[in-house]
Amino acid sequence: MSVKPVRLFGDPVLTTPALEVTTFDKELRQLVADLTMTMMEAPGVGLAAPQIGVSLRVFTYDVDDEIGHLINPVLDLSDEMQDGPEGCLSLPGLTFDTPRAMNVVAKGMNMFGEPVTIVGTELLARCVQHESDHLDGVLFIDRLDVEARKEAMKAIRETEWFAAGAQTIKVSPHTMFNGMT
């Protein structure tokens, strides 16, 4: 187990949909352990694999003294909504009120390939939705209305971490996606 660096806003891995896990092996168990340790060290209530640069559909959570993980999640959301503060380890120091479903039933697998169901309300529901969004390449600020998103982007541009990292994002020199770079 080791603590991994958390990728920050602007890193393309955060906006790229992650791949489904098909192999449940020692490396996957190591990824879950690294995610858990990194999340707890941060500290955070959840962490998705893309946030440490691994494009796989895996996340960990630590809500109300329940630590767990979910692989290849599929969510069933309630119609009842909640609105409350949300932050992200990939956007350190920033929180914005974000609408989310009040309840979630999330089905997926554990690191051994066994079926798992998480039933959550309020904070656990918010966490599961937030981390599942990461697996789809969606950041919580993408859930904000137009005005709140403008405010969020302004706040991001004013952070020290964004100013320091904005110049270090690199574009691959390799041709991808039908000749586009």
Secondary structure, DSSP 8 states (H G I E B T S, - for coil): --------TT-GGGGS--B-----SHHHHHHHHHHHHHHHHTT-SEEEGGGGT--BSEEEEEETTEEEEEEEEEEEE-S-EEEEEEE-TTSTT-EEEEEEESEEEEEEE-TTS-EEEEEEEHHHHHHHHHHHHHHTT--GGGGS-HHHHHHHHHHHHTSHHHHHHGGG----SS-BTTTB-
